[in-house]
């Protein structure tokens, strides 16, 4: 039986294939023996060129209702998760393959499996035969006081264009052609108020560049992170831009909590403008950098995103567009 491991950071999940059948040591060095698993990117099946769905917030997490085979319920939209993740509370009777060991910056987060769902249906848009990790998300449910079936991860968004309208509380999925353009470009074309950012890295996550303290940094854009994060081992010029306010216990998708420093980032400069007084957690994210083999310096979460009225993601084009919030 294949063994797998999952890294859980806030609501971010990254699954790994173990290269050895030996029991892993409880040290970060074990990451050198594992690599990211590679689920295929599911192909969307369209009944219409555009599908618009309402969403609601649970805390700072975006919840959208999706039908998974015969089960209907809320999923977190999580661009920090590389693929679909299911809550084992509701999918425990599915055929499973592959053993999963979950771990993260707060320590062990339990075990789980992998499975495949026959149909993931958004209404007017669906995906067939989608592979997924199955783990416990009971901790998230307890925190938010709501039923959560799983996480909608990034590979479900790679063959379409997604607009998140924070002001209207809607998600709009749009069919794209082979060139990555929306089929109804006249309606979908970003207007003059949209600010364009280009993705960097290998597109396994959404990476964007920004400058703090005169140093260029690479951030992961994560709708599943309720706050922003800076890597604790960045240089002093960067850290001098953070006004530390307090310590707090933070948790990921597992129940174990860890202490982090919470502060305000004085200034983040990006190609779309300057951002001040961003609530930011200072944490060690070396494990995340190790797994993705990327210099990930931080995470831009909902505290950053909600400063905008709307966001468009086109993974095929490697572009993100942001609109200023309506006055």
Protein Blocks (a to p, Z undefined) as FASTA:
>chain_A
ZZdddddehjaccddddfbfbdcdfbfklmmmgccddddddddddfbfbdcdddddehja
ccddddehjbccdddddfkbfbdcddfklmmmpccehiaddddfkopebjcdddddfbdc
eehiacehiadddddfklmmmmnopacfbdcdfklmmmcccdddfknopacdddddfkop
afblmlmpccfkbccdddehjolaccddddeehiacdddddfkbfbdcddfkbcfklmmm
pccfbdcddddfbfbdcdddddddfbacdfkbccehiacddddfklmmmmnopacfbdcd
fklmmmpfbdcddfknopacdddddZZ
